[in-house]
Amino acid sequence: MNDTAIIVPMYNEGKVIKNVLKELISKVPYDIIVVDDCSTDDSYQQACVKGVYLIKHIVNLGQGAALQTGIEFARKLGKKYVVTFDADGQHSVEDIEPFLNVLRENKADIVLGSRFLGKAENMPEYKKHVLQLSRYFTYATTGMWFTDSHNGFRAINIKDFPNFNISQNRMAHASEIIDLIKKNKMRYVEMPCTIKYTDYSKQKGQSVLNSINIIFEYASGRLIQ
């Protein structure tokens, strides 16, 4: 079971990160890589948990950059698979093993989580509409349909796809990942997962305006390429 790493990108999650990491450590046998994206609170100190690789960006670069740092470190550790796991407590540890089993059985190269196939506990109504709109944007830019194109829970075969590298530093990386699937001709599948919206995570979540900014950020990046 030494073929997998869990990547946890982190920014200002000092209130919850220790509990998130303790649950991961207690329930999965995999290496955990936390990438602190230059938090301004005590996230780094709270993430100093035995059994965790902890990497710190000296400047804030964005979640996409934190994920890429985690992927690069996982490759240095010789990992074949990574699971991307949010630091705010929204993701369910129980979803990890079913996703990895699909990769190990060679049924896909990347498994994408879908809250619309699974559960979205206490999801705000506006969030549902924004996510549905993102499906059409993804189709318009890639020609690929997904039930949940901006879900941060994924399992990826990084060893067999050395060109799977994220260049969009900030939140537009979620759309870029869809591009990478297409460019690398990766076999993909969506699977049900659980997203738990708490008062804490909803307070930190993306606003509608910010979601629109993400779309423009991604579209601008595509024009520059």
C-alpha positions, 0 to 999 in steps of 0.5 A: 500500500506504499503506492499512494499519497494523499495531497492536502492543499492548505490555506488558513485552515488552522481551526480544522486541519488537525482534526482532518489530518488525525482522521486521515491518519487513523483511517488510511495507510497512505502517506499524507502530504500537506502543502501550506500555501503561505497561510497567515494563521496558525495552520502550519503549526496545527498541521505539524502532526506526526506521520505527515509530510509538511511543505510550506510555500514561502509566498501564497500561490494558490490551490492549483500551485499547492496541488502541483507541489504535492504531485511533484513531491509524491513523484519524488517519493515514488508514488503511483497514485495521489488523492486530492483531499480538501483541508476544510473537512468537506471530504469523506475519508471513506471515499478514498479506497473505492476511488483507488480501487478503480485505478488499481483495477486499471479501469481508469487513469483518473477518478473524479468525485461527483457530489451530484452522483453521491451526497451534498450535505447542507449545500447552499442553493446558489452553490448548486446553480453555480456548479451546474453552470460550470458543467456547461462552461466545461462542455463549451471549452472541452466538449466533455460532459461531467455531472460535477466538473469542479469537485476537489476530490480526485484519485489520479495515476501520476506515474503513468502520466508524467505530463499531468502537471497543473500550471493554473496556480489558483482555482482555475486549476479545476478546469485545467485538470479537465483539459489535462485529461483530454490532452493526455488521453486519460481514461476517466470515470466519475464516482459518487462522493460525499461533500459535507457543507458545515458552517465553517466551510460555507463561510470560507467557500467561493462566492458567486462573484469569485466563481465568475472570476475563476471562469475568466481566469481560466478562459484568459489562460487558455487564450494565452496558451 
